[in-house]
Each structure stands twice: as C-alpha cells, then as structure tokens.
Amino acid sequence: MNPTLTRTNEDHYLPGLPNIHHEDLFEAEGILLGAVFLEPELINEITLEACHFSQKRNQLLFQAFRELQKENTPIDVVLVAKKLGNALENIGYSYMTAIAGCCPSTANYEHYQTIIMNDYKLRMFQQAAFRILNEKTVDAVDDFYTIYTNMQDVGKLKEKSKRDILTEVYLEMVEDRGNISGIDTGFSLLNGMLNGLQNGDLIIVAARPSVGKTALALNLAKNCCKDGGVVDFFSLEMPAIQLLKRMLSDISYVDGSKWKDPYHYFNGDDHDRGIHELGTIDQWNIHIHDQPRQTIADIRASIQKTKREHPTSQHLVVIDYLQLITQTKIFERQDLAVGNITRELKLIARQYEVPIVLLSQLSRGVEQRADKRPVMSDLRDSGSIEQDADVILLLSREDGEPVRSDKAELINLNIAKHRNGPVGVVKLAFEKNYSRYRDYISNFQLT
C-alpha cells in the first residue's frame, strides 16, 4: 500500500464510535476508489453510495465520481478536482493523486466493495446499539430493529436487465403456469378479476364492523395453506384461539357458536369432525401473531423470519387491522400516521415479494347515507390508503341490513381499485355461522 495512504488524521473519519475502522477497510476504500481512476467505466458497476464509506474525504471523492457519472463526463484526477472545487481542500490534492495510483488491478473490485459494505452495516449496528445502551428507551430498540431489517437488503443488486424481463414475458407466453399467476383466493370470479393475489401488492379489504372482513381474510389464509403456502396472520384485535376456532368452524362445518363450549355443545359427529380438522390445521404453515401492540418493525421482522424459513413457498401476509398498528413516531394528525403505515407496508410487500392483505375500517358516513354501499372515500383516516393500495376491496351486504346468523347472506365484494386490471362487483355467499365464504351462484337459494 502506498505510504501516503496510511491513516494519520482521525479527523478524516466520520464522527461516532472511536477507532472501529481497520487497516483492511481503509485499504479497501482506497483501492476501490483507485480502481475507478484506473478504469472509469467501473463506476457503472459499483453499487455503493457515498454514505457507505467510512472517511469523509473518501465520501467526497466518491460523490464526485457519481456526479461525473450522471453528467456522462470522464473520470480523471483533473476533472474530479474541478468537480470538487473548494471541497478539494478537505481531501488534499496529494491524497487524491495517491489514491489514483494505488490500485494495481481492477480484477478484485467486487471483493473490496463487499468489505466496505459489510463494515458500513457493522457501523450502523454499533451506533444503534450504543444508542440503546445510552438512552435505554423502547424507541431506541425499535430503531435498532428497523436498521437491522433494512440492512438485510442493502448492497444487494436486484435490478433485472431488460432481457431478463423479456425472458419472463416469453416464458409466460409458452409455459402453462396454471389458471392464475398469483395466490389462489378460492373464489373463481375473484380469481378471474385479480388473477390471484399478486406478489408485491398491498390489498385493502374494508367494511363496516360485523360485515365479515376478518372471515374473508381467514378464508384467503385457508386457501393459501390448502395449496401448500405459508401465511403470516397479524391479529391486533382478536386472540389466536378465536381465529383458529373460526377457521375450524369453516373447514369442519361445525356451527361457530358450538366452539364457545365444545365440551357441552358438540354431538358425536361434531366431535369427530373437529378432531379431524385439528390435525389438518396442525399441518398448515400458518403463523398467527396476536400480540395487541405490534409495530411496523415487528411485522417486518416476522415476515423476514418466515421468508427465510420458507424461501420458495407462496407467502401470504394478512393484517387485521390497519388502525390498530402501533405507531412509534408522533404525527400531528391521525391521517398522517395511517399514511405512513400504508407506505411502509407497500414497501415491505415489494421488498419481500409477498401480497399483503390489510384490513381497514370504514368511516361512519356509510351508515348515514341512504345508499349504504361503500366507496373509496369512505376509507377511514387517510386518503393515502387509496393512493398506496394496489387493490381495494369493499364489502357490503346486498340490502345493507344484517341477517340471522344461521342463514347465508349475499355479500357484494366491490373491487373499487385495481392498479393492474379490471374493477367491478363480485358476489359471494357468506355463511356467518361457519365463517365461510363461497362463490355465489345466481340460481342458488340462500338459506
């Protein structure tokens, strides 16, 4: 290593933890920067950003590289010095020329890039850990959680080339991949409209209380599990035992009221079917997270864990419901808080390539109108829900009036927004006493 590049001035390092930078890191940064001087086209293949470097002067150099890249200007010592202007005083011309001549070959630039990125992650973790030790607050722990999960994908280049994307389109043209491309909803008309639940989509299911949005979410989870998929179900309102009893009622066809006290209410047939379906659900990969106060960081961490354990399985995420997610930041208005949550969930859906079904309340304005069919403006708390969602499903009863729990009722499922497809109304039959939805057949007599 050129002796000019040895560490002599701690002020060149970023403020924070003392002396956590090792000589191999310093050499890695210097050689990578020198590699760009040696082969300027290399800047197009490097995925690092200026913030990933440990020294301020290295950050300034790399930022100058990026600016010249955007301008489609060659990278050499003279042009970099001109781009830096007065900032060159913070680097030193001799240091920059030493950097320019320190790299013997660009062959191993990816190795040095990995060293720099790994050390950047460690710095972020150490700073977050120091904050926990110093502040001793829950907010500091939440921030560490967020940093940890966000760091998992930092530095990973996921962008596909145009040819990769065109190849995927070609394969869709020539390969039979089944009737739908997403996760099967279990309902033929809904599948026809949505082509299944698509990875990366944020899907809002909204209704007034007691219309059946939790039951619909459980039905979607059931159908995913039946096909061998995995489900993360975040229940912020209802304990896991109640959700599982509803699911058992559905698949065993045992009246839900009997599950409140099965020992006294079950007959012999109910008992046999219940025991059989207990075994069925035991084999399904459904994870119910029923802690009452869950944050976005909690949700992200659980999704990441499931994704790591089941990397190749279809993965559905259900959250019941939006307005109960705990905020760790303070906002001036509730609509801003809700908007922040939906934006984060949309990013999570894309990051982990999973569909997220997010249940939401509707405002009371629906009940005050003569026409009780909800519209998107009835979504409670935030217009950004409409903006961030890929699909919005609004549930309502056919006549707007509740019916007896022992009778099936007709539910209108209005696809009010569909970013990549058609909108319209799908009719479903809802057997409330079994928490079961099924396709509605026009000549079927509801009983």
C-alpha positions, 0 to 999 in steps of 0.5 A, a space after each residue: 500500500 502506498 505510504 501516503 495512504 496510511 491513516 494519520 488524521 482521525 479527523 478524516 473519519 466520520 464522527 461516532 464510535 472511536 477507532 472501529 475502522 481497520 487497516 483492511 477497510 481503509 485499504 479497501 476504500 482506497 483501492 476501490 476508489 483507485 480502481 475507478 481512476 484506473 478504469 472509469 467505466 467501473 463506476 457503472 458497476 459499483 453499487 455503493 453510495 457515498 454514505 457507505 464509506 467510512 472517511 469523509 474525504 473518501 465520501 467526497 471523492 466518491 460523490 464526485 465520481 457519481 456526479 461525473 457519472 450522471 453528467 456522462 463526463 470522464 473520470 480523471 484526477 483533473 476533472 474530479 478536482 474541478 468537480 470538487 472545487 473548494 471541497 478539494 481542500 478537505 481531501 488534499 490534492 496529494 491524497 487524491 493523486 495517491 489514491 489514483 495510483 494505488 490500485 494495481 488491478 481492477 480484477 478484485 473490485 467486487 471483493 473490496 466493495 463487499 468489505 466496505 459494505 459489510 463494515 458500513 452495516 457493522 457501523 450502523 449496528 454499533 451506533 444503534 446499539 450504543 444508542 440503546 445502551 445510552 438512552 435505554 428507551 423502547 424507541 431506541 430498540 425499535 430503531 435498532 430493529 428497523 436498521 437491522 431489517 433494512 440492512 438485510 437488503 442493502 448492497 444487494 443488486 436486484 435490478 433485472 436487465 431488460 432481457 431478463 424481463 423479456 425472458 419472463 414475458 416469453 416464458 409466460 407466453 409458452 409455459 402453462 403456469 396454471 389458471 392464475 399467476 398469483 395466490 389462489 383466493 378460492 373464489 373463481 370470479 375473484 380469481 378471474 378479476 385479480 388473477 390471484 393475489 399478486 406478489 408485491 401488492 398491498 390489498 385493502 379489504 374494508 367494511 363496516 364492523 360485523 360485515 365479515 372482513 376478518 372471515 374473508 381474510 381467514 378464508 384467503 389464509 385457508 386457501 393459501 395453506 390448502 395449496 401448500 403456502 405459508 401465511 403470516 396472520 397479524 391479529 391486533 384485535 382478536 386472540 389466536 384461539 378465536 381465529 383458529 376456532 373460526 377457521 375450524 368452524 369453516 373447514 369442519 362445518 361445525 356451527 361457530 357458536 358450538 366452539 364457545 363450549 365444545 365440551 357441552 355443545 358438540 354431538 358425536 359427529 361434531 366431535 369427530 369432525 373437529 378432531 379431524 380438522 385439528 390435525 389438518 390445521 396442525 399441518 398448515 404453515 400458518 403463523 398467527 401473531 396476536 400480540 395487541 401492540 405490534 409495530 411496523 418493525 415487528 411485522 417486518 421482522 416476522 415476515 423476514 423470519 418466515 421468508 427465510 424459513 420458507 424461501 420458495 413457498 407462496 407467502 401470504 401476509 394478512 393484517 387485521 387491522 390497519 388502525 390498530 398498528 402501533 405507531 412509534 413516531 408522533 404525527 400531528 394528525 391521525 391521517 398522517 400516521 395511517 399514511 405512513 403505515 400504508 407506505 411502509 407496508 407497500 414497501 415491505 410487500 415489494 421488498 419481500 415479494 409477498 401480497 399483503 392483505 390489510 384490513 381497514 375500517 370504514 368511516 361512519 358516513 356509510 351508515 348515514 347515507 341512504 345508499 349504504 354501499 361503500 366507496 373509496 372515500 369512505 376509507 377511514 383516516 387517510 386518503 393515502 390508503 387509496 393512493 398506496 393500495 394496489 387493490 381495494 376491496 369493499 364489502 357490503 351486504 346486498 340490502 345493507 341490513 344484517 341477517 340471522 346468523 344461521 342463514 347465508 347472506 349475499 355479500 357484494 365484494 366491490 373491487 373499487 381499485 385495481 392498479 393492474 386490471 379490471 374493477 367491478 362487483 363480485 358476489 359471494 355467499 357468506 355463511 356467518 355461522 361457519 365463517 365461510 365464504 363461497 362463490 355465489 351462484 345466481 340460481 342458488 337459494 340462500 338459506 
